[in-house]
Amino acid sequence: MVNQRIYFGIGLLLAVFIIWYGVQTVLMAKPLAKAIKTEVIDIKSGTSSWVVAKALKNKSLTRSAIHFFIYQKLTGAELVAGIYYLSPSQTPREIFRTIAKGKVSEYRITIPEGWRAEQIGQLLEQKEIISASSFSEAAKAKEGRLFPDTYRFRVGILPSEIVDKMTANFTKRIEGLKLTDEQLVIASIVEREAKHDEDRPKMAGVYFNRLKIGMVLEADPTVQYALDTERLKSLTAQKLKEFKFWSAPTAEQNKNFESAYNTYRRKGLPPGPICNPGLASIKGAINPEKHDYFFFFNLADGTTIYSTTRDQHDANRAKYGV
């Protein structure tokens, strides 16, 4: 008798759930409101479907967070990260399909520190925002001033608008710093060399020490930049998608590759920045550490070893097996 009551109770609950779910599913085809207004839903990568469902309910874009959550689980569709402009005048099913298909209204993209313009263009194409070639064309002469940061770009944005947004951010971030062109070039080299923020002013000091005595900078990243620039000239659009930037140069390339950016062969600074540095490297170049170091190298764990003379430098390299 007791078991019958339990089974009856379970059956009743199941029936109630089926009826509730059926009603909610029917209501998925009906909008919550007639008035057209825009609600912004920002779904970050890794956000759970339950969190998304609650956000939609809070914005009156679905009638039931629980139903939306269960509906998503039963369909097996993934909810795609992005920024969506949605309206309660849309049906919840339309909203679900918009998110499940990734029909974003804005893209969120993070541009890492130390990337060159073509590398940024490559990422923008991978994210299907614009083509790499169109960005590279719009970003000509802007190397160093495409500030690395997290951006929101609307669907259909023009390459020139992205460049304008990034350079405006650069101008805002360096406001009051009195950054010179020379310091920006040094910052770009430091950005590619330093593994830790505390090393950035010290490395900048090494390069400024070398400039003061007319010594070649011998900065590997400048050769990497020169080599990649040469390689990029012959790449098709398809090959550019797969191109690996910043390959380590050989000792022979450091010595013999002819380029105005090869600081092993030419004294002074290269013609311009080799990448787009972050604020820590920029500040390090503006306020370089005062010391007597002229040499450094990095260990595999990111530790930097500094030396005053070449003999000390060579001895340290032998000591650490670099």
Secondary structure as the mmCIF struct_conf table of DSSP 4:
data_model
#
loop_
_struct_conf.conf_type_id
_struct_conf.id
_struct_conf.beg_label_comp_id
_struct_conf.beg_label_asym_id
_struct_conf.beg_label_seq_id
_struct_conf.end_label_comp_id
_struct_conf.end_label_asym_id
_struct_conf.end_label_seq_id
HELX_RH_AL_P HELX_RH_AL_P1 VAL A 2 LEU A 27
TURN_TY1_P TURN_TY1_P1 MET A 28 ALA A 29
BEND BEND1 LYS A 30 LYS A 30
BEND BEND2 LEU A 32 LEU A 32
BEND BEND3 LYS A 34 ALA A 35
STRN STRN1 GLU A 39 ILE A 43
TURN_TY1_P TURN_TY1_P2 SER A 45 GLY A 46
HELX_RH_AL_P HELX_RH_AL_P2 SER A 49 ASN A 58
TURN_TY1_P TURN_TY1_P3 LYS A 59 SER A 60
BEND BEND4 LEU A 61 LEU A 61
BEND BEND5 ARG A 63 ARG A 63
HELX_RH_AL_P HELX_RH_AL_P3 ALA A 65 THR A 75
TURN_TY1_P TURN_TY1_P4 GLY A 76 GLY A 76
HELX_LH_PP_P HELX_LH_PP_P1 ALA A 77 ALA A 81
STRN STRN2 GLY A 82 LEU A 86
TURN_TY1_P TURN_TY1_P5 PRO A 88 SER A 89
BEND BEND6 GLN A 90 GLN A 90
HELX_RH_AL_P HELX_RH_AL_P4 PRO A 92 ALA A 100
TURN_TY1_P TURN_TY1_P6 LYS A 101 GLY A 102
BEND BEND7 SER A 105 SER A 105
STRN STRN3 GLU A 106 THR A 110
TURN_TY1_P TURN_TY1_P7 GLU A 113 GLY A 114
STRN STRN4 TRP A 115 TRP A 115
HELX_RH_AL_P HELX_RH_AL_P5 ALA A 117 GLN A 126
TURN_TY1_P TURN_TY1_P8 LYS A 127 GLU A 128
BEND BEND8 ILE A 129 ILE A 130
HELX_RH_AL_P HELX_RH_AL_P6 ALA A 132 ALA A 138
TURN_TY1_P TURN_TY1_P9 ALA A 139 ALA A 141
TURN_TY1_P TURN_TY1_P10 GLU A 143 GLY A 144
BEND BEND9 LEU A 146 LEU A 146
BEND BEND10 ASP A 149 ASP A 149
STRN STRN5 THR A 150 ARG A 154
TURN_TY1_P TURN_TY1_P11 VAL A 155 GLY A 156
HELX_RH_AL_P HELX_RH_AL_P7 PRO A 159 ARG A 173
TURN_TY1_P TURN_TY1_P12 ILE A 174 GLY A 176
BEND BEND11 LEU A 177 LEU A 177
HELX_RH_AL_P HELX_RH_AL_P8 ASP A 181 GLU A 193
BEND BEND12 LYS A 195 HIS A 196
HELX_RH_3T_P HELX_RH_3T_P1 ASP A 197 ASP A 199
HELX_RH_AL_P HELX_RH_AL_P9 ARG A 200 LYS A 212
TURN_TY1_P TURN_TY1_P13 ILE A 213 GLY A 214
HELX_RH_AL_P HELX_RH_AL_P10 ASP A 220 LEU A 232
TURN_TY1_P TURN_TY1_P14 LYS A 233 SER A 234
HELX_RH_AL_P HELX_RH_AL_P11 ALA A 237 GLU A 242
HELX_LH_PP_P HELX_LH_PP_P2 PHE A 243 PHE A 245
HELX_LH_PP_P HELX_LH_PP_P3 SER A 247 THR A 250
HELX_RH_AL_P HELX_RH_AL_P12 ALA A 251 ASN A 256
TURN_TY1_P TURN_TY1_P15 ALA A 260 TYR A 261
TURN_TY1_P TURN_TY1_P16 THR A 263 ARG A 265
BEND BEND13 ARG A 266 ARG A 266
BEND BEND14 GLY A 268 GLY A 268
BEND BEND15 PRO A 271 GLY A 272
BEND BEND16 ILE A 274 CYS A 275
STRN STRN6 ASN A 276 ASN A 276
HELX_RH_AL_P HELX_RH_AL_P13 LEU A 279 ILE A 286
BEND BEND17 ASN A 287 ASN A 287
HELX_LH_PP_P HELX_LH_PP_P4 PRO A 288 LYS A 290
STRN STRN7 PHE A 295 ASN A 298
TURN_TY1_P TURN_TY1_P17 ALA A 300 ASP A 301
BEND BEND18 GLY A 302 GLY A 302
STRN STRN8 THR A 304 SER A 307
BEND BEND19 THR A 308 THR A 309
HELX_RH_AL_P HELX_RH_AL_P14 ARG A 310 TYR A 320
TURN_TY1_P TURN_TY1_P18 GLY A 321 GLY A 321
#
